[in-house]
Amino acid sequence: MIVSISHKALLISFKEDKVKAKAALRTFGICAGICSGIIFLGCNDEGEVKVSQGSNTQKSHIEQAESLDKASYAGLEDVFLDTKNIFADKNKVTLLVFGKNNCVYCDKLKDDIKDNATLKNMLQSQFVPYYINTSYSKVHNLTFGDSKTSLNTAALTESYVKSPMRPTPTLVFLDFQGKKIYELPGYIPSSQLLILLEYMQSHSWENKKEEQIAREINNAFS
């Protein structure tokens, strides 16, 4: 017996599988994980939008990307610096906050900073903070110590965000040479964020490996 399957039936089956796949992605739009004993919450990469990318990017597209990028942290322009030029300060820790559009936990982090004067003041006075929206692509000029380089947003993210699934927000702390001190994947409450910032600004992390730094931060949270 010969069984034939029509082209129409194949198309219907493919569309159904595609719908199921999209539904599955939405189901896992919010991810939770555990890193160094710390529970974190974050958003995945679904819904990413690239405004400008490639070598033939038009000037208008670059300006649009930069404008949209700054709009990502509206109300916190006095905290986060323009990511076009990312630099370090010998007396301060550089903080890269990787976020994206439609990320509930990114918005929650920004609201925490707006609502907590202590957090806001500490970021302004003790850190060199940047909010990097991974939903857009732009060129970032980095200056760390005597080293200068330029990376687009995707390359910058790949260079510094090493956590599985790369949840947003992810906080990356860097020293004057651009070396990563500590990476925090996901959102934590403002009370814990304050503890983390106090640890970083105290420079207690100096001359220590990342594993030891992570243990000390975890102990400070408990």
N, C-alpha and C positions, 0 to 999 in steps of 0.2 A: 504493500500500500504506500502511495506517495502522499506526503503531507506538504501542502503549500501554504506559505504565510504571505499575505498581501503586504505591499509596501505601506499601505495605510495603517495596517495593524502594527507594523514595526514602528512607525512614527508615533502612534498613540502610546505604545509601550515605552518608547524613549522619553516622551514628554512626561509621562507619569513618574518615571525614575528620576527625572530632573527635578520635578516638583518635590518629590520625597527628599532628595538631596538638599535642596534649599531649605526645606523645613527642618532638617537635621542641623544645618548650620545655624539657623535662627535659635534652635533649642540650646545650642552651646554658645550663644552670643555673649553670655556672661560666664567667665571661668573663675574657678577658685582653686587655690593651690597652697602648698606649704613649702617654705624656703627657710632653711636654718631654724626650723622650729617655730617660725612666725607664720600665722595664717594671713593670707593676703587675698584681696578681691580685685579683679580687673576686667577689662574688656578685651576681646580678641580683635583681629584685623579685618573683620567683615565690614564692608561699606567704605573701604579706603578709596579716596579720590585723588588723583594726580592732576594738578592744575598746570604745572609746567615741568617738562623734563626733556632730555635730549640736547644735542649740541646746537640745534637750530631753534632754540627757544626764542620767541619774540620778546622784545622789551616790554610790551604791554602785558604779556603773560607773566613776566618776572615781577612787574609792579603789582599785578593782581594777586600773585601768590604771596608776596610780602605783606600786602594789605590784609588778606584773609588770615595770614599767619598771626599778625598782631591782634586781629579781632578775636582770636582764640582766647586771649587772656584779657579781654575788655574789663576794665575796672581794676586791673592789677598792673597797669602800665608803669606805675611807680615802684613796682617790685621786680618784674621780669624785664630784662634787657633785650634789645633787638638782636635776633639770632643771625643777622647777616654777618656780624663780626663777633666771634666768640673768643674771649681772651681770659687769662688768669691773672690773679693778684697774689703776690708773695705772702700777704698777710691774711688772705681769705681763701676759703674753699669754693671751688666752682661747682655749681649744681645744675645739672641738665635734667629737666623734667620732660619726659617723652609722653605726649598725650595725643589725642585724635578727636575728630568730630563724633558727636553722638555717643560719647563715652560717659556713662552715668558717674563712674567713679572719678574720672578726670574733673567733671563739674563739681563733684562733692569736695575734692581736694581744693579746688579754687575757692569754693564757698567757705571752706574752713579757714583759709588764709585771710579772706576778706573779713570774716567774722571774729577773728582772733588777733587782737592788736599785738600781742606778744610774738606770735608767729610771724606776723607781717614785719614788725620792727627788726626781728632777728635776721630775717632773710635780707632785708634792706641794708643792714649795717654789718653783718658778719659773713655774708656770702656774695658770690657773683652768680646770680640765678638766671636761668634761661628756660623758657617754655617752648618746646619744639613740637609743633603739630605735624605728626607723621602722615596726616591726610593730604598734605600739600608737599610739593617738591620745590626747593630753592637751593641756592648755593650758599654754604656757610664758610666763612673765612676764619680759620682757627689759628690762634697764636698762643702757644704754651711754651714758656721758657724761651729758648732761641729757635724753636721750631715753628714754621708757618706752613700751613697747607689749606687746601680748599676741598670740601666734600659736599655732595648733594645730600639731601635729607635721608634718602635710603641708605647711602654709604655711611653717613654719620650714625644712623641707628644700628646698622650692622656692626660698626666698630665698637660701640659701647654697650649695647643691650644684648646680653648673653643669656638671659633667663629663658627657659623653655616657653614656647608659645608667645613670647614677647608681649605680655599683658600691658595694658595702659590703665593708669599711669605707671611709669617706671622712673624711679629717681636714681640718678647716677652722680656720685660725688667724685670730684677729680682734684688732684693736687696741682701745684704750680707747673709741673712738667706735663700735665695732661694725663698722668697715670691714674687709673681707677682706684679709688680708695674702697668704695663700697657701692653695691647695687641693690636697691630695694624694688622688687617687682610688685606692683599693685598698690592698692590703697590701704592706709592705716589711719586710725582715728587721730584727731589733732593732739590729744594728750601724748600719744606715742611719737608722733611726728616731732613734737617739741623736745622730747627726750633725745631723739635721733639728732636733731639740729644742735642741741647742747653738747652732745658727744663730739660731733664733728667740729664745732667751733672751738672746743677745748684742745684740739689737736692730740687727743689721747691715742689716736690711731697711728701716729708717726712711728716708723721703724717696726711696724707689725704687718704680718701677712693677713690677707683677706679673711682666711678662716678664723683667725684669732679675733679680728675686728668684728666679724659676724657673731661670734660667741659672746663677746662683751656687750654688743648691742642687744642681743637676745636676752641676756641676763638683766640688762637695764630695763627692758620691757616687762619682765616678770616681777 
